[in-house]
Amino acid sequence: ENGGGSRARNRGLDEARGDFVIFGDSDDLVDPDLLAWLLSRRRESGADVVCHAYARELPEGTEYPSRSLEKTLMTANEYIAGSLGEASGMILSACLGLYPAKEARAVRFREDLPYGEDSLFLVTLLSRVKTVWYEPKPFYHYRVTREGNTLGKSSLAKMEKVMEACEAMAKVWEGTDCSAYH
């Protein structure tokens, strides 16, 4: 039975045996050196979480974010604030990082949210850690070609679900000192 992406990711968390986890969508692409790079950067930086940029793969070609964060090693709160900044060119997606498995298991993905659930997961996980290493290289390639895709077409029903996720993220945000960076 297909229970959606959140259920599959939660099942993956239940089955994972390593110290770290990553996530991806079945129809997206990652650079072949992603895992080696993430683990190497984690060891070298000592950051709790290692994140990276993405590229959007559109039918007419590849689109890269217009800008990225200025710092590479930062607090988790700085990463969230920078990602939410006006026209940051970034997204808060669970597909863009390496996470401590223990924290990820404690957070989980909300299975009742078809949109924004990975952003909520990430904000909640980041509220539980201290540091993030950010790499502006787009290791993840988000293919924007399928119907219903989060970065694709919009509808009122979709926007209502996104707003529900945003409201949940705001509650997490209010429970941290993130607002000092906004």
Buried (B, 14 or more C-beta within 10 A) or exposed (E): EEEBBBEBBBEBBEEBEEEBBBBBBEEBBBBEEBBEBBBEBBEEBEBBBBBBBBBBBBEEEEBEBEEBBEEBEBBBBBBBBBBBBEEBBBBBBBBBBBBBBEBBBEBBBBBEBBBBBBBBBBBBBBBBBEBBBBBBEBBBBBBBEEEEEBEBEEEEEBEEBBEBBBEBBEEBBEEBEBEEBE
